[in-house]
Amino acid sequence: MTSASTATSAVTAEDFREILAQTKAFVRDAVVPREREIAEQNKMPDEIVRQAKAMGLFGYAIPQEWGGLGLDLAQDVELAMELGYTTLALRSLFGTNNGIAGQVLVGFGTEDQKSRWLEHIASGAVVASFALTESGAGSDPAALRTTAARSGEDWIINGEKRFITNAPVADLFVVFARTRPADEDGAGISVFLVPADTPGVEVGPKDRKMGQEGAWTAEVYFRDVRVGADALVGGNEDIGYRAAMTSLARGRVHIAALAVGTAQRALDESVTYAATATQGGTPIGRFQLVQAHLADMQTGVMAGRALVRDAARAWVAGEDRRVAPSVAKLFCTEMAGRVADSAVQVHGGTGYMRDVAVERIYRDVRLLRLYEGTSEIQRLIIGGGLIRNAERAAR
């Protein structure tokens, strides 16, 4: 089995430089000029979707043997920092294919499941959606109430999921459900592959969100949804909780990198504005208090970039796949919020106007501190991990 935790990158440094350069050009030349259109229409233009598929972006983190580019996490974060430079709706197009949904299959699927789905996910022919979050079971997956019960050789799934990214356009739901009460053997959570056209699957209307226009989320309902035994990921009822935690931890490093890219954009917009906008005939960038804002922003961006790269390196090396991802996600998403706030302040009243990039960024980045584990959950993971490490060392 090829595992997300053991697979090594087959992409050479030279090839990756070309991938990164093409992605940077795509983001800045094709997407940035259309950010206002994307926000107003709440939709990613079809030609941008087609171009992303042609570039392999729907499968950049899927192993090459399954049709992807095969980037490891250290390369993934470099790409994410470029993707974060524009509307986060771009990354949402293919984020779940490469990340929390696709990695469940890469790391835990059977060979038959991988053969059936991964090439289609990597090409963008299939949009995979990660159906974990529920009302009352967001940052704590162990509390989920969606159930899966045996019916002969099949499974019957019942429950509701919320805030599910790409649900309105999903072809495949990676669904987490409780198959038994938690006990000494585990959390009792399994994960199933449920095609979106399966009878009993219903997707609600698109959510109306504070920001990230063009990135669609919705509630998903499972009412007596019958799936075969081959839908159980890994063919094992006890894989679900570990699959969720592993996928989310890896995704946290990616989200941290995305936050760095967005913060860099807010900083760049602010520096340009400060160098050209005037107050009393003097560029505002010459005022020391404006320079102080810019200095703090630059410091946060550089610190975040270094932290993301270190966390990704530790993940690839197998040194730290729990505490470091949470540290990176906590710091970088909180940093992006502070940088976005400072960016609006540097722009003054202009920064509060729609159609100004930093106004959109201010709204977009607020979500980064919530999904894939809130900042509060990251603090619990970090603090608890440090204590457990110390206790083990003391034995």
Buried (B, 14 or more C-beta within 10 A) or exposed (E): EBEBBEBEBBBEEEBBEEBBEBBBEBBBEBBBEBBBEBBEEBBBBEEBBEBBBEBBBBBBBBBBEBBBBBBBBBBBBBBBBBBBBBBBBBBBBBBBBBBBBBBBBBBBBBEEBBEBBBBBBBBBEBBBBBBBBBEEBBBEBEEBEBBBEEEEEBBBBBBBBBBBBBBBBBBBBBBBBBBBEEEEEBBBBBBBBBBBEBEBBEBBEBBEBEBBBBBBBBBBBBEEBBBEEBBBBBBBBBBBBBBBBBBBBBBBBBBBBBBBBBBBBBBBBBBEBBEEBEEEEEBBBEEEEBBEBBEBBBEBBEBBBEBBBBBBBBBBEEEBBBBBBBBBBBBBBBBBBBBBBBBBBBBEEEBEEEEBBBBBBBBBBBBBBBBBBBBEBBEBBBEEBEEEEEEEEEE
